[in-house]
Amino acid sequence: MLTIALPKGRIAEETLEIFTEIFGGEFKFESRKLILDIGDFRFLNVRNQDVPTYVAHGAADLGVVGLDVITEQGLDIINLLDMNLGRCKVAIGIKNEDELDWSKPDIKVATKMVNITKNYFAQKAVGVQVIKLYGSIELAPLVGLADAIVDIVETGNTMRENGLKVAEDIMDSSAHLIANKNSYYAKKEEILSLYEKINSVVQSRA
């Protein structure tokens, strides 16, 4: 049996649609159920940020999660495939009337993506003070908590509605299929067989 950790919400639904397309039958979580067993597969419905943890620690053989989460956490997993789901960007946002001042000695940035932010500013050789928030990140520049934010941008509507604009893109992100290292070697045939099937669906939709 292969255990696959899926993030709650749209990515989980779209991933299960791919499984339905490959295997037939209906792959769907019941209302509040966190585990779905179908045939040789067990799906876990977990928080987005927790998917790499379940995979890295071997509680799941495979997982589907955004590249931004994989990059932020830097856990020891195998990245198998870009599934082309949930495409978005990680970007720096500032108030509409502001410009990003790279010469400032210490830019204050609010984000939940601390490592991505620190690494990006380090590449620019710019000092950054990161303020970790868990939600409503757009509020930070509006109330003077931070000069800028680093956040996920899909359409840009949330920023626009809050008087912010994208100052710079940091990275593109989409959902990737990841594997636990031990599982990859212990269950290589099953994992590669599933990988081929998922990849062919992904390619056919491209």
Order of alpha helices (4+ residues) and beta strands (2+ residues): beta-alpha-beta-beta-alpha-beta-alpha-beta-beta-alpha-beta-alpha-beta-alpha-beta-alpha-alpha
